Amino acid sequence: MTAMIKPFLSAEALSKSFTLHSQGGQHLVVMHDLNLQLAPGECLVLAGRSGIGKSTLLKMVNGNYRVSAGRLTLHFDSEDGSDHADGSDYADGSDHADGSDSGELELSTLPAHAWHVLRRDVIGYVSQFLRVVPRVSTREVVMEPLLSRGAGEVEARQRAEAMLARLNLPERLWDLAPGTFSGGEQQRVNIARGFIAEHPLLLLDEPTASLDAANRDVVVELILEAKARGTAMLGIFHDEDVRDRVADRLLHLEATVLETSCLETTNTGLENTGLETTGLESTGLKTTSPTTEETE
């Protein structure tokens, strides 16, 4: 009998709602009673049509959207040799976990000031769009996650340059700010920045959407290497070939809460409400089907 692997991330009865103040205070329940478990070394891919809530789930795990109800929990385990074995220090915003024993960290009640340290040490996020400080060079953008965790400048520079070279970003661009780059070049910078720190949990929101075939293959290699070293990954991939190569399981988000008219409203209205700023079909893979719904 195969032993059950302890999850690194779990959700129980997770729910999310928005109040659209700019549209007469309309209240939208966009996710209801979602359950999931994500193990170390596993890539769980969110499946479902556009607008069903995949990106919103990633934003809740990353602390950009607050949890409305339910539990969202990180499970730290001293037996896995992690430097982040005890989640208690993250709850109060301390600079580091003491690693003394195993523990759980409840994200749904985590105070806003604690998320910075958690994102630095535990949760990596490769979003669809690159958002960085203007006029900062590409090399420095990729180095920053390592420097923030205490790496020396020489080591950080070498690792950043190696990652940029692996993603086929021309060396002539490394000293330039990425804000002027093409979409595919910006996405490669985003991928380099997201993977370089080797976070225990990595969130991937369409990381290959703007890439050519050669660079998609590089990203697949990076994902498989991260899985091999025990990284837990929660991802969105509309590219079926990439999805089939990296996914261990699919989590189907079923449209059970919102009406079509509500989806249209949220797609046009959520970004401007000022609500929260804190932050697939064909495959032979194993699938699960929670009750959930929402807007990306």
FIVO-334041 format. One record per residue (C-alpha): residue number from 0; chain; x, y, z. Coordinates in Angstrom, 3 decimals. Each point is the difference from the previous one (the first is absolute). Example, Ala and Ser with C-alpha at 12.3 -4.5 7.8 and 13.67 -1.06 7.14 Angstrom:
REM residues 2
atom num->0 | chaine->A | px->12.300 | py->-4.500 | pz->7.800
atom num->1 | chaine->A | px->1.370 | py->3.440 | pz->-0.660
This chain:
REM residues 296
atom num->0 | chaine->A | px->0.000 | py->0.000 | pz->0.000
atom num->1 | chaine->A | px->1.422 | py->3.396 | pz->-1.003
atom num->2 | chaine->A | px->0.582 | py->2.390 | pz->2.914
atom num->3 | chaine->A | px->-1.932 | py->3.261 | pz->-0.087
atom num->4 | chaine->A | px->2.249 | py->2.983 | pz->-0.736
atom num->5 | chaine->A | px->-0.599 | py->2.906 | pz->2.336
atom num->6 | chaine->A | px->-1.145 | py->3.070 | pz->-1.945
atom num->7 | chaine->A | px->1.996 | py->3.206 | pz->-0.010
atom num->8 | chaine->A | px->-3.080 | py->2.074 | pz->-0.910
atom num->9 | chaine->A | px->-3.624 | py->-0.804 | pz->0.754
atom num->10 | chaine->A | px->-3.345 | py->1.750 | pz->-0.406
atom num->11 | chaine->A | px->-3.187 | py->-0.924 | pz->1.844
atom num->12 | chaine->A | px->-3.390 | py->1.469 | pz->-0.921
atom num->13 | chaine->A | px->1.834 | py->2.957 | pz->-1.538
atom num->14 | chaine->A | px->-2.318 | py->2.775 | pz->-1.142
atom num->15 | chaine->A | px->0.420 | py->3.422 | pz->-1.565
atom num->16 | chaine->A | px->-2.425 | py->2.847 | pz->-0.562
atom num->17 | chaine->A | px->0.281 | py->3.579 | pz->-1.217
atom num->18 | chaine->A | px->-2.089 | py->3.107 | pz->0.577
atom num->19 | chaine->A | px->-0.008 | py->2.218 | pz->-3.085
atom num->20 | chaine->A | px->-0.297 | py->3.467 | pz->1.548
atom num->21 | chaine->A | px->0.215 | py->1.673 | pz->-3.402
atom num->22 | chaine->A | px->-3.001 | py->-2.011 | pz->-1.193
atom num->23 | chaine->A | px->-2.587 | py->0.663 | pz->2.665
atom num->24 | chaine->A | px->1.536 | py->-2.208 | pz->2.662
atom num->25 | chaine->A | px->-0.710 | py->-3.218 | pz->-1.887
atom num->26 | chaine->A | px->1.192 | py->-2.991 | pz->2.020
atom num->27 | chaine->A | px->1.495 | py->-2.889 | pz->-1.968
atom num->28 | chaine->A | px->0.852 | py->-3.405 | pz->1.403
atom num->29 | chaine->A | px->2.724 | py->-1.129 | pz->-2.373
atom num->30 | chaine->A | px->1.382 | py->-3.115 | pz->1.713
atom num->31 | chaine->A | px->-1.800 | py->-2.345 | pz->2.347
atom num->32 | chaine->A | px->1.210 | py->-2.943 | pz->2.080
atom num->33 | chaine->A | px->3.171 | py->-0.788 | pz->-1.935
atom num->34 | chaine->A | px->2.107 | py->-2.831 | pz->1.414
atom num->35 | chaine->A | px->3.499 | py->-0.915 | pz->-1.147
atom num->36 | chaine->A | px->3.251 | py->-1.528 | pz->1.147
atom num->37 | chaine->A | px->3.371 | py->0.650 | pz->-1.609
atom num->38 | chaine->A | px->2.991 | py->-2.145 | pz->0.923
atom num->39 | chaine->A | px->3.716 | py->0.821 | pz->-0.186
atom num->40 | chaine->A | px->1.370 | py->-0.891 | pz->-3.414
atom num->41 | chaine->A | px->-3.450 | py->0.097 | pz->-1.606
atom num->42 | chaine->A | px->-1.302 | py->2.220 | pz->-2.794
atom num->43 | chaine->A | px->-3.754 | py->0.464 | pz->0.338
atom num->44 | chaine->A | px->-1.491 | py->1.720 | pz->-3.054
atom num->45 | chaine->A | px->-3.225 | py->1.996 | pz->0.202
atom num->46 | chaine->A | px->-2.342 | py->-0.834 | pz->-2.853
atom num->47 | chaine->A | px->-3.134 | py->1.629 | pz->-1.327
atom num->48 | chaine->A | px->-1.224 | py->2.644 | pz->-2.383
atom num->49 | chaine->A | px->1.201 | py->3.582 | pz->0.070
atom num->50 | chaine->A | px->-1.655 | py->1.986 | pz->2.767
atom num->51 | chaine->A | px->-0.667 | py->-2.910 | pz->2.329
atom num->52 | chaine->A | px->2.386 | py->1.091 | pz->2.751
atom num->53 | chaine->A | px->3.426 | py->-1.457 | pz->-0.604
atom num->54 | chaine->A | px->1.996 | py->3.220 | pz->0.342
atom num->55 | chaine->A | px->-2.069 | py->1.105 | pz->2.991
atom num->56 | chaine->A | px->0.932 | py->-3.179 | pz->1.850
atom num->57 | chaine->A | px->3.684 | py->0.719 | pz->-0.637
atom num->58 | chaine->A | px->-0.487 | py->3.548 | pz->1.275
atom num->59 | chaine->A | px->-1.548 | py->-1.275 | pz->3.222
atom num->60 | chaine->A | px->2.925 | py->-2.353 | pz->0.582
atom num->61 | chaine->A | px->2.387 | py->2.901 | pz->-0.671
atom num->62 | chaine->A | px->-1.873 | py->2.357 | pz->2.318
atom num->63 | chaine->A | px->-1.156 | py->2.438 | pz->-2.696
atom num->64 | chaine->A | px->-3.638 | py->-0.899 | pz->0.679
atom num->65 | chaine->A | px->-1.305 | py->-0.610 | pz->3.504
atom num->66 | chaine->A | px->-1.781 | py->-3.247 | pz->0.794
atom num->67 | chaine->A | px->-3.705 | py->0.552 | pz->0.676
atom num->68 | chaine->A | px->-0.662 | py->-3.319 | pz->1.754
atom num->69 | chaine->A | px->1.627 | py->-3.365 | pz->0.586
atom num->70 | chaine->A | px->3.593 | py->-0.980 | pz->0.645
atom num->71 | chaine->A | px->3.155 | py->0.382 | pz->-2.085
atom num->72 | chaine->A | px->2.950 | py->-1.587 | pz->1.768
atom num->73 | chaine->A | px->3.719 | py->-0.588 | pz->-0.468
atom num->74 | chaine->A | px->1.345 | py->-3.128 | pz->1.702
atom num->75 | chaine->A | px->3.657 | py->0.209 | pz->1.014
atom num->76 | chaine->A | px->1.840 | py->-3.192 | pz->0.847
atom num->77 | chaine->A | px->3.374 | py->-0.163 | pz->1.748
atom num->78 | chaine->A | px->0.546 | py->-3.529 | pz->-1.335
atom num->79 | chaine->A | px->0.381 | py->1.248 | pz->-3.577
atom num->80 | chaine->A | px->3.125 | py->1.991 | pz->0.853
atom num->81 | chaine->A | px->-1.639 | py->3.276 | pz->-0.930
atom num->82 | chaine->A | px->1.396 | py->3.250 | pz->1.333
atom num->83 | chaine->A | px->-3.616 | py->1.041 | pz->0.513
atom num->84 | chaine->A | px->-1.098 | py->-2.820 | pz->2.282
atom num->85 | chaine->A | px->-1.958 | py->2.095 | pz->2.478
atom num->86 | chaine->A | px->-2.611 | py->2.361 | pz->-1.378
atom num->87 | chaine->A | px->-0.454 | py->1.892 | pz->3.269
atom num->88 | chaine->A | px->2.577 | py->2.699 | pz->-0.736
atom num->89 | chaine->A | px->-1.687 | py->0.893 | pz->-3.276
atom num->90 | chaine->A | px->-3.265 | py->0.714 | pz->1.796
atom num->91 | chaine->A | px->1.547 | py->2.930 | pz->1.862
atom num->92 | chaine->A | px->2.071 | py->1.286 | pz->-2.928
atom num->93 | chaine->A | px->3.373 | py->-1.082 | pz->1.417
atom num->94 | chaine->A | px->2.953 | py->0.028 | pz->-2.374
atom num->95 | chaine->A | px->0.479 | py->-3.757 | pz->0.094
atom num->96 | chaine->A | px->-1.465 | py->-3.240 | pz->1.221
atom num->97 | chaine->A | px->1.946 | py->-1.618 | pz->2.818
atom num->98 | chaine->A | px->-0.319 | py->-3.503 | pz->-1.454
atom num->99 | chaine->A | px->-0.550 | py->-1.487 | pz->3.458
atom num->100 | chaine->A | px->-2.886 | py->-2.350 | pz->-0.798
atom num->101 | chaine->A | px->-2.922 | py->-0.668 | pz->-2.266
atom num->102 | chaine->A | px->-3.062 | py->2.190 | pz->-0.094
atom num->103 | chaine->A | px->-2.820 | py->1.546 | pz->-1.985
atom num->104 | chaine->A | px->-0.480 | py->3.545 | pz->-1.217
atom num->105 | chaine->A | px->-3.555 | py->1.140 | pz->-0.665
atom num->106 | chaine->A | px->0.050 | py->2.412 | pz->-2.957
atom num->107 | chaine->A | px->-3.634 | py->1.082 | pz->0.259
atom num->108 | chaine->A | px->0.724 | py->1.915 | pz->3.202
atom num->109 | chaine->A | px->3.574 | py->1.061 | pz->-0.723
atom num->110 | chaine->A | px->0.524 | py->3.730 | pz->0.716
atom num->111 | chaine->A | px->0.966 | py->2.184 | pz->-2.952
atom num->112 | chaine->A | px->3.466 | py->0.814 | pz->1.354
atom num->113 | chaine->A | px->0.947 | py->-3.700 | pz->0.125
atom num->114 | chaine->A | px->-0.463 | py->-0.660 | pz->-3.705
atom num->115 | chaine->A | px->3.224 | py->1.723 | pz->-1.065
atom num->116 | chaine->A | px->2.194 | py->-2.505 | pz->1.833
atom num->117 | chaine->A | px->-2.143 | py->-2.922 | pz->-1.108
atom num->118 | chaine->A | px->0.307 | py->0.999 | pz->-3.669
atom num->119 | chaine->A | px->3.731 | py->0.499 | pz->0.400
atom num->120 | chaine->A | px->0.688 | py->-3.399 | pz->1.545
atom num->121 | chaine->A | px->-2.859 | py->-2.385 | pz->-0.814
atom num->122 | chaine->A | px->-2.344 | py->1.028 | pz->-2.829
atom num->123 | chaine->A | px->1.256 | py->0.807 | pz->-3.480
atom num->124 | chaine->A | px->-2.334 | py->1.385 | pz->-2.662
atom num->125 | chaine->A | px->0.487 | py->0.099 | pz->-3.763
atom num->126 | chaine->A | px->-2.862 | py->2.196 | pz->-1.189
atom num->127 | chaine->A | px->-1.069 | py->0.692 | pz->-3.560
atom num->128 | chaine->A | px->1.358 | py->3.537 | pz->0.116
atom num->129 | chaine->A | px->3.316 | py->1.409 | pz->1.204
atom num->130 | chaine->A | px->-0.359 | py->2.732 | pz->2.613
atom num->131 | chaine->A | px->3.323 | py->1.479 | pz->1.135
atom num->132 | chaine->A | px->1.478 | py->3.299 | pz->1.099
atom num->133 | chaine->A | px->0.729 | py->2.179 | pz->-3.062
atom num->134 | chaine->A | px->3.604 | py->0.567 | pz->-1.091
atom num->135 | chaine->A | px->1.315 | py->-3.043 | pz->1.879
atom num->136 | chaine->A | px->2.086 | py->-2.232 | pz->-2.251
atom num->137 | chaine->A | px->-1.130 | py->-3.487 | pz->-0.962
atom num->138 | chaine->A | px->2.999 | py->-1.541 | pz->1.758
atom num->139 | chaine->A | px->-0.907 | py->1.796 | pz->3.252
atom num->140 | chaine->A | px->-3.668 | py->-0.991 | pz->-0.312
atom num->141 | chaine->A | px->0.991 | py->-3.669 | pz->-0.098
atom num->142 | chaine->A | px->2.662 | py->0.364 | pz->2.713
atom num->143 | chaine->A | px->-2.343 | py->1.675 | pz->2.491
atom num->144 | chaine->A | px->-1.753 | py->-3.133 | pz->1.401
atom num->145 | chaine->A | px->3.400 | py->-1.482 | pz->0.866
atom num->146 | chaine->A | px->1.391 | py->3.215 | pz->1.499
atom num->147 | chaine->A | px->-3.113 | py->0.438 | pz->2.146
atom num->148 | chaine->A | px->0.682 | py->-3.414 | pz->1.545
atom num->149 | chaine->A | px->3.619 | py->0.775 | pz->0.831
atom num->150 | chaine->A | px->1.891 | py->-1.325 | pz->-3.014
atom num->151 | chaine->A | px->3.255 | py->1.761 | pz->-0.865
atom num->152 | chaine->A | px->0.015 | py->2.313 | pz->-2.984
atom num->153 | chaine->A | px->2.491 | py->-2.096 | pz->-1.982
atom num->154 | chaine->A | px->-2.013 | py->-3.176 | pz->0.469
atom num->155 | chaine->A | px->-3.265 | py->1.784 | pz->-0.813
atom num->156 | chaine->A | px->1.478 | py->1.534 | pz->-3.149
atom num->157 | chaine->A | px->1.400 | py->-3.312 | pz->-1.233
atom num->158 | chaine->A | px->-3.241 | py->-1.862 | pz->0.594
atom num->159 | chaine->A | px->-2.079 | py->2.760 | pz->-1.601
atom num->160 | chaine->A | px->2.186 | py->0.073 | pz->-3.099
atom num->161 | chaine->A | px->-0.100 | py->-3.788 | pz->-0.283
atom num->162 | chaine->A | px->-3.789 | py->0.008 | pz->0.225
atom num->163 | chaine->A | px->-0.375 | py->2.779 | pz->-2.580
atom num->164 | chaine->A | px->2.369 | py->-1.817 | pz->-2.358
atom num->165 | chaine->A | px->-1.912 | py->-3.245 | pz->0.439
atom num->166 | chaine->A | px->-3.206 | py->1.806 | pz->-0.969
atom num->167 | chaine->A | px->1.726 | py->1.317 | pz->-3.137
atom num->168 | chaine->A | px->-0.263 | py->3.673 | pz->0.927
atom num->169 | chaine->A | px->2.774 | py->1.813 | pz->-1.924
atom num->170 | chaine->A | px->2.837 | py->1.257 | pz->2.200
atom num->171 | chaine->A | px->-0.284 | py->3.462 | pz->-1.573
atom num->172 | chaine->A | px->-3.354 | py->0.365 | pz->1.810
atom num->173 | chaine->A | px->1.197 | py->-0.871 | pz->3.500
atom num->174 | chaine->A | px->0.998 | py->3.557 | pz->0.910
atom num->175 | chaine->A | px->-3.240 | py->1.480 | pz->-1.365
atom num->176 | chaine->A | px->-3.264 | py->0.454 | pz->1.890
atom num->177 | chaine->A | px->-2.498 | py->-2.669 | pz->-1.123
atom num->178 | chaine->A | px->-2.857 | py->2.467 | pz->-0.324
atom num->179 | chaine->A | px->1.035 | py->0.639 | pz->-3.611
atom num->180 | chaine->A | px->0.179 | py->-3.687 | pz->-0.961
atom num->181 | chaine->A | px->-2.405 | py->-2.018 | pz->-2.129
atom num->182 | chaine->A | px->-2.652 | py->-2.132 | pz->1.698
atom num->183 | chaine->A | px->2.007 | py->-3.189 | pz->-0.416
atom num->184 | chaine->A | px->3.184 | py->1.613 | pz->1.342
atom num->185 | chaine->A | px->-1.839 | py->1.393 | pz->3.028
atom num->186 | chaine->A | px->-1.512 | py->-3.390 | pz->0.698
atom num->187 | chaine->A | px->3.439 | py->-1.618 | pz->-0.014
atom num->188 | chaine->A | px->1.212 | py->2.588 | pz->2.534
atom num->189 | chaine->A | px->-3.058 | py->-0.798 | pz->2.119
atom num->190 | chaine->A | px->0.745 | py->-3.722 | pz->-0.200
atom num->191 | chaine->A | px->3.661 | py->0.516 | pz->0.904
atom num->192 | chaine->A | px->-0.959 | py->2.109 | pz->3.015
atom num->193 | chaine->A | px->-2.623 | py->-2.524 | pz->1.110
atom num->194 | chaine->A | px->2.137 | py->-3.131 | pz->-0.263
atom num->195 | chaine->A | px->3.354 | py->1.290 | pz->1.195
atom num->196 | chaine->A | px->-0.828 | py->0.061 | pz->3.719
atom num->197 | chaine->A | px->-1.239 | py->-3.630 | pz->0.051
atom num->198 | chaine->A | px->-2.992 | py->0.668 | pz->2.260
atom num->199 | chaine->A | px->-1.677 | py->-3.034 | pz->1.612
atom num->200 | chaine->A | px->-3.304 | py->1.079 | pz->-1.591
atom num->201 | chaine->A | px->-0.189 | py->1.413 | pz->-3.508
atom num->202 | chaine->A | px->-3.084 | py->1.510 | pz->-1.651
atom num->203 | chaine->A | px->0.018 | py->0.002 | pz->-3.795
atom num->204 | chaine->A | px->-2.519 | py->2.120 | pz->-1.919
atom num->205 | chaine->A | px->0.396 | py->-0.803 | pz->-3.713
atom num->206 | chaine->A | px->3.825 | py->0.109 | pz->0.078
atom num->207 | chaine->A | px->0.355 | py->-1.083 | pz->-3.635
atom num->208 | chaine->A | px->-2.777 | py->2.082 | pz->-1.581
atom num->209 | chaine->A | px->2.326 | py->2.334 | pz->-1.947
atom num->210 | chaine->A | px->2.870 | py->-2.389 | pz->-0.693
atom num->211 | chaine->A | px->1.190 | py->-1.780 | pz->-3.101
atom num->212 | chaine->A | px->0.458 | py->-3.776 | pz->-0.086
atom num->213 | chaine->A | px->3.678 | py->0.027 | pz->1.016
atom num->214 | chaine->A | px->-0.589 | py->2.151 | pz->3.066
atom num->215 | chaine->A | px->-3.114 | py->-1.973 | pz->0.941
atom num->216 | chaine->A | px->2.250 | py->-3.042 | pz->0.146
atom num->217 | chaine->A | px->2.373 | py->1.831 | pz->2.340
atom num->218 | chaine->A | px->-2.880 | py->0.873 | pz->2.324
atom num->219 | chaine->A | px->-1.174 | py->-3.612 | pz->0.005
atom num->220 | chaine->A | px->3.531 | py->-1.030 | pz->1.002
atom num->221 | chaine->A | px->0.010 | py->2.559 | pz->2.831
atom num->222 | chaine->A | px->-3.346 | py->-1.286 | pz->1.263
atom num->223 | chaine->A | px->1.113 | py->-3.640 | pz->-0.077
atom num->224 | chaine->A | px->3.222 | py->0.893 | pz->1.835
atom num->225 | chaine->A | px->-1.988 | py->1.902 | pz->2.632
atom num->226 | chaine->A | px->-2.283 | py->-3.004 | pz->0.487
atom num->227 | chaine->A | px->3.048 | py->-2.243 | pz->0.431
atom num->228 | chaine->A | px->1.335 | py->2.133 | pz->2.857
atom num->229 | chaine->A | px->-3.382 | py->-0.037 | pz->1.756
atom num->230 | chaine->A | px->-1.622 | py->3.254 | pz->-1.070
atom num->231 | chaine->A | px->-3.784 | py->-0.013 | pz->0.242
atom num->232 | chaine->A | px->-1.528 | py->1.735 | pz->-3.033
atom num->233 | chaine->A | px->-3.493 | py->1.295 | pz->-0.716
atom num->234 | chaine->A | px->-0.353 | py->1.069 | pz->-3.608
atom num->235 | chaine->A | px->-2.120 | py->1.156 | pz->-2.912
atom num->236 | chaine->A | px->0.951 | py->-1.214 | pz->-3.466
atom num->237 | chaine->A | px->-2.232 | py->0.497 | pz->-3.016
atom num->238 | chaine->A | px->2.675 | py->-1.580 | pz->-2.201
atom num->239 | chaine->A | px->-1.119 | py->-3.645 | pz->0.025
atom num->240 | chaine->A | px->3.418 | py->-1.358 | pz->-0.974
atom num->241 | chaine->A | px->1.756 | py->1.812 | pz->2.858
atom num->242 | chaine->A | px->-2.763 | py->-0.925 | pz->2.421
atom num->243 | chaine->A | px->0.185 | py->-3.685 | pz->-0.861
atom num->244 | chaine->A | px->3.786 | py->0.002 | pz->0.446
atom num->245 | chaine->A | px->0.050 | py->1.590 | pz->3.463
atom num->246 | chaine->A | px->-3.310 | py->-0.810 | pz->1.724
atom num->247 | chaine->A | px->-0.300 | py->-2.767 | pz->2.555
atom num->248 | chaine->A | px->-3.708 | py->0.690 | pz->0.497
atom num->249 | chaine->A | px->-2.667 | py->2.344 | pz->-1.316
atom num->250 | chaine->A | px->-2.360 | py->1.852 | pz->2.314
atom num->251 | chaine->A | px->-3.160 | py->0.831 | pz->-1.944
atom num->252 | chaine->A | px->-1.725 | py->3.161 | pz->1.180
atom num->253 | chaine->A | px->-3.670 | py->-0.531 | pz->-0.763
atom num->254 | chaine->A | px->-2.372 | py->2.880 | pz->-0.846
atom num->255 | chaine->A | px->-2.480 | py->-0.468 | pz->2.848
atom num->256 | chaine->A | px->-0.380 | py->3.430 | pz->1.615
atom num->257 | chaine->A | px->-0.116 | py->2.871 | pz->-2.485
atom num->258 | chaine->A | px->-2.444 | py->0.676 | pz->-2.772
atom num->259 | chaine->A | px->1.397 | py->0.998 | pz->-3.395
atom num->260 | chaine->A | px->-1.115 | py->3.588 | pz->0.524
atom num->261 | chaine->A | px->1.992 | py->0.173 | pz->3.219
atom num->262 | chaine->A | px->3.110 | py->-1.253 | pz->-1.754
atom num->263 | chaine->A | px->-0.318 | py->2.741 | pz->-2.579
atom num->264 | chaine->A | px->-0.416 | py->2.602 | pz->2.737
atom num->265 | chaine->A | px->3.044 | py->-1.124 | pz->1.970
atom num->266 | chaine->A | px->2.212 | py->-0.189 | pz->-3.051
atom num->267 | chaine->A | px->-0.674 | py->3.671 | pz->-0.709
atom num->268 | chaine->A | px->-0.294 | py->1.331 | pz->3.507
atom num->269 | chaine->A | px->2.247 | py->-1.743 | pz->2.517
atom num->270 | chaine->A | px->3.283 | py->1.611 | pz->-0.965
atom num->271 | chaine->A | px->-1.284 | py->3.487 | pz->0.717
atom num->272 | chaine->A | px->-1.821 | py->-0.567 | pz->3.266
atom num->273 | chaine->A | px->3.012 | py->0.482 | pz->2.246
atom num->274 | chaine->A | px->-1.160 | py->-2.979 | pz->2.030
atom num->275 | chaine->A | px->3.195 | py->-1.863 | pz->0.679
atom num->276 | chaine->A | px->3.550 | py->1.053 | pz->-0.571
atom num->277 | chaine->A | px->1.769 | py->-1.930 | pz->2.729
atom num->278 | chaine->A | px->1.335 | py->-1.680 | pz->-1.845
atom num->279 | chaine->A | px->-7.002 | py->-20.431 | pz->-18.258
atom num->280 | chaine->A | px->-1.789 | py->-2.140 | pz->-0.654
atom num->281 | chaine->A | px->1.799 | py->-2.927 | pz->-1.720
atom num->282 | chaine->A | px->2.661 | py->-1.709 | pz->2.118
atom num->283 | chaine->A | px->0.607 | py->-3.341 | pz->1.641
atom num->284 | chaine->A | px->0.979 | py->1.617 | pz->3.300
atom num->285 | chaine->A | px->-1.828 | py->-0.597 | pz->3.258
atom num->286 | chaine->A | px->-2.588 | py->2.716 | pz->0.639
atom num->287 | chaine->A | px->-2.048 | py->1.315 | pz->2.895
atom num->288 | chaine->A | px->-3.159 | py->2.104 | pz->-0.127
atom num->289 | chaine->A | px->-0.696 | py->2.382 | pz->2.889
atom num->290 | chaine->A | px->-2.933 | py->2.380 | pz->0.131
atom num->291 | chaine->A | px->1.387 | py->3.378 | pz->-0.898
atom num->292 | chaine->A | px->-0.386 | py->2.903 | pz->-2.335
atom num->293 | chaine->A | px->1.194 | py->3.504 | pz->-0.619
atom num->294 | chaine->A | px->1.663 | py->2.472 | pz->-2.270
atom num->295 | chaine->A | px->3.643 | py->0.164 | pz->-1.045
